[in-house]
Amino acid sequence: MFSFLDETALKELAVLFDETHPQVVLAAFQNIDDSDAAVFFVMCTHLKRDFTENTLAAHAGRLFAQLPFDRKISIAEKITATEVIDAERAAQIWHEHVLKIKETLQKTTFLGEGASNLAKLLSYMDVGEQNQLLEALAEQHPEMVKSISEQLFNFEDLVGLESEAIKTILKVLDKQTLAIALHNAPPAIRDRFFEDMSASQAEAVEAEAAQLTFEQTQIADTARQSVVNLVRNFAAKGLLQIG
């Protein structure tokens, strides 16, 4: 469709998108004219003949979705109003956009994903201090705190708990929450709990699991988070160790 876009040009942009953080690409578009951006997005989304071109369309779609709403409106209006463009101008726009991304990348030092950076820093603090800081951040940044918490300790990490820690949890965790949390859980986690249960506890949890409703099975993630929160709170109080 676009004669100036040979396989080399397409692969160049595909690799550039793959290796460049989305925020860097987004920054490159800050000073690009909306009319030119519209042409670039249309060219990307028209390329759907093979894997590379589908990849470019997907990248373009995600980039457009991240733009401020007023810019999306402006670009959308120009896309609907632009059906024909001079081939030489189209080639110029394409190459200018690729160059802009490269220039922005060269001027940018990427420090990594913010939540992961904070999680690494918090890993050097005791759980009580972690919880205190995360609780303070949660009101304004709930999703960020959720991501950080999962990186510090998540449901899968329960496999590594000592038997005494599991037994401590089982003393206070009600059988329904545990049954829901263990629904479709990895076998290693299920085994980790059942091997430290008494025969009567295991029988009660199995009975509870057998009568779970469909609605209850749909909140397994919530139940798992409750278990994780319980473990973190106990660790903060020194009742068990998680790392």
N, C-alpha and C positions, 0 to 999 in steps of 0.2 A: 504493500500500500504506500509506503514511504520509501522511495528509491534510495535515498541517502542513508537509510538505516540498514546497513549490512549486518551480518552476524557478529562481526567484531564490535560494532557500535552497541549492539544490543547487549552482548555479554559484558562489555565494559560497564554499562550502567547497572546491570544486574549485580555484578560483583561489588560495585560501589555501594549500592543499596544494602547488600548483604553484610558488608564489612563496616558500614557507618552507622553509628547509633542514631535512632530515629530523631532524637532531639537536635542532633547536629544537622541532619537533613532539613528539619523544620526551621532551624535558624537560618539556613541558606535561603529559604523562601521568604524571609521577612522583608527583604527589599526588592523582591521581584514584582514587576508590574502584573496586576491581576489578569490583564488581557493575555500576556505572554504565558502566565501560569495556566490559564484556561486551555491554551493551545497545547501546552506540554501534557496536561492531564488527559486531554482527548487523544493525543498521539499514543500515550501509554496504554490507555484502555482499549484502543483499537487493535493493539498487538496481542492477538490471542491464538496464534497458529501453532506454537509449540511451547515447551516447558519454560524456556527463558522468557518468552513474551508474556506468558501467563503470570510469571513471577513479577515482571515489571508492572503489569496491571494491578496485581495485588498490593505491591508496594505503593503505587500511586494512590490507590483507594484508601489505604491506611494513612498516608500522608495527608490527603484531603480531609479525612475525618478529624485529624488533630488540629487543623487550622481554626483560628477564632471564628465564631459563628458569623460575624459580619463579613469576614473575608470569604467564607464559604458561600454566603449569599451573593456577594459581588462576582466571584468566579463562576458560580452557577449561572448567573444572568448572562455572563459573557460567553459561556459554553453554549447556551441555547441560541445565542445571537451570532455565533461564528460557525459557519458551515463550509466556507471556502477560504483558503489562504494561499498566498504565493509560496511555491515549493522552496525557493531560496530562503524566504523568511522563516519558514517552518524549520529548515535545517539550522538556521542561525539560532533560533530559539532553543532547539534541542541542545546544541553544543554549548550555548551560554549557560543553560541549566546544569549541565554536567560539570562545566568549569566552575560554576558558583559553588556546587557541593564540594568539589575538590579543594577550592580555596578556603572554604569555611572549615573543612576538616583539618587542613594544615595549620589553621589559626587556633584550633581548639585542643585543649588537653582534657581528655575524658577521665574523670575520677572514679567511674563505676556507678552502679545503681545505688541511689541514696539510701534506701531501706537496708540493703545488704551491707553498706558501709557502716551504718549505725549498729546493725546487728553484730558485726565483727567487734566493734568497740565495746558494746555492752557485754560481750562474752567474757570480758576480763573483770566484770563486776559480779558481786554475789547476787543471787536471785532476788533477794529483798530489795536491793537498790535498783535492779532491773525493773521489777514490778512498780516501784514507786515512780520511776521516770516514765514508764510506759503509760501508767494511769494518768499522769499529768498531760501526756501528749494525746491520749485517746479522745478527749472531748473535741479537739479541733481536727485531729487526723486519724480517724478510726481505721480506715483501710490501710494506712501506712503502718499503724501499730499492729494490726492483724498480720501483715506480711513479716514484720520484724519478729513478732512472737513465734510465728511458725518456723522462722530460721533459727531461733534460739533453742526451741524445743517443740517438736510436733508429735502427733499421735504415733507415728512410726518409730519414734525414739523410745517409746515405752518398752520395746524389745530389750533395750540395754539396761533396764532397771534391775537392781538386786532383788532377791526374793523378799527380803524384809520390807523393801519399799512397796512392792506389789501387795503384800499382806497388809501394810498400813493403809493403802488405798482401799482395799476390799472391806476394811472395817467400817468405812463411812459411806462408800459408794453404793447407792441403792441398786437393786438388781435390775430394775427396768431401764435405768440410764445405761448400765453396763451392757445389758442385752442389746439395746439399740445401737450403742457405740460399736459393739462387736459384729453387728450385722454386715456381712460381706467384707469384713476386715481381713487383712492379710493373715494367712494361717499362722505365721510366726507370732503375731500379736495375740491371737486367740489362744494359742498354746501357752504363751507366756502367762496369761491370766489363769487359765484352767489348771496349770500344773501347781499353782500355789493356792488353789481353792480347796476347801474341805469338800468331802463328798456331798454333803448337804447343800453347800453353796453352789457347787457345780450343777447339781440337780435343779436347784431353784432358778438359776440363770438360764439353763437349757429349757426349762418349762416356760419361762417368760419369753424367751426367744421364739419358741414354737407358736405363741399366740400373738405375736406382734401384728398390728394392723398395717395395711399398706401405707397409711398416713404416717405411722410411727417410723417405718423404714425410710421414709423420705427425709427424716430429720436426723439421720445418722451422723452427718457432719457436725450438727449442733451438739449432739451428745458427746461426740469425740472431743470437741473443743471444751466441753464441761469437764471431761476427764483430765485433759491437759491443764486446764486452769486450776483444778484441784491439786494436781501434782506440783505445779509451780508454786501455789500458795503454801503447800506443805513444805516444799523445799525452802521457801523463804523463811519459814518458821523453824527450820532446822529439824523437821520431823523425818525427812528423808533426803537423799542426795540424787541429783540428776546429772551430775557431770564432774 
